[in-house]
Amino acid sequence: MIIEYTGRQFAITDKYREQAEAGLAAIARIVNGGEATTAKVVLAVDKYRKVAEVTVASRGQSMVARCEATDMTTALRDALAKIEQQAVRQKQKTTTTKRHPRSTGRVLATQAVASA
């Protein structure tokens, strides 16, 4: 996974970098094993608010989460949790579609004519 960090009015320390990499590693396991996945982590300070925005893009799907808190660690943790929820939801949606494809009206009409 390729990770790009941006700090707006904020210096990104090793502590935040390690926290983001740990969270994104868990997300990479959910999203296609991390193949050809890019992530952008933006940490910003605006007066008393600390804002963490995480964007993960892979294979035509993009997930974005933005969280605000009074502490940067909390904001980053919440943003990573939101992204992880989105990744799980997206993966469930894909597996459900593969296992239960939509049946068309033609197939149902053909079966009704065959049984009559």
N, C-alpha and C positions, 0 to 999 in steps of 0.2 A: 504494500500500500504506500502510495506517495502522499506525504503529509506536508502541507504548506502552512506556516504560522505567520500571523500578522498581529502586531500589537499597535493599538491606537491609543496614544497618550499613556502607554503601559509597556513596561519592559517584561518580556516573557522569560521567566526564570526556568531553571531545570526542573523545579518542583511541578510547575504547570505543564511543562513539556512531557514529563514522565506520566503525569495523570492523564493527559490527553492520549498519549501513545498506548497506555494500558486499556483505556476505554475503547479506543479505535481498534485495538487488536481483537477485543471481544466482538465488535461489530463486523470485523473482517471475516471472522469464522462463520458468521451468520450469512453474510452477503457473498456468495460464490467463492468462498475460501480466500478472498482478498485479491483475486486476479484482476489486473487492470483497473484497480479502484483508486480514486484520488480523494483526498480529504483536505478541506480548508478549515482552519481553526482561527477565528478572529476574536481577540480579547481586547476589550475597550473599557475605558473609564470615562464616565460622564458625571461630573460633580460627585454625588455620593453613591451613584449606581455603578456596579460592575456588571458588564455585559459580556456574555460568551455566546458566540454564534459558530455553529459547526455545520458544515456542508459536506455530504458524502455523495459522490457520483460514481456509478458503475453500470455498465451495460444498459444504457438507455434509461436508467432510473436515477432520480436525484432526491435526496432527503435533506431537509434543512430544519434546524432547531435553533431557537434563540431564547436565552434565558437571562433574566436580570436578578441580581441579589446584592446584598450589602457586602458580601465576601466573594472574591473571585473563585475560590475553591468550590463553593456551593453552586455558583452559576455554571461553572464548567461541568460539574458532576450532574446537574439537572439537565443540561443540554445533551450530554452524552447518553443519559437515560432516555430522553425523548427520541434520540436517533435510534437507539437500540429497540425501542418499542416500534418505531416505524419500520425498521429492518425486519423484525419478527412478523409484523402484520403483512408486509410485502411478500415475505417468503411463504407464509401460510396461504396467501391469495394465489400465488403461483402454483403451489402444490395442489391446491383444491381445483384449480382450473385444469391442470394436467390429469388429475385422477377422475374428475367428473366433467367431461366435456359437455357442452350444450347439445341437446338433441334438437334436430330440425323438424319442421312440420312435415316434410316429405317422408322422413323415416317413420314417423308416427302414422301418417296416412297410409303408407305402404303396408305397415304391420296390421292396420285395421282392415284393409282390403284382403290381405292374405288370410286373416283369421275368420273372415265372414264367408 
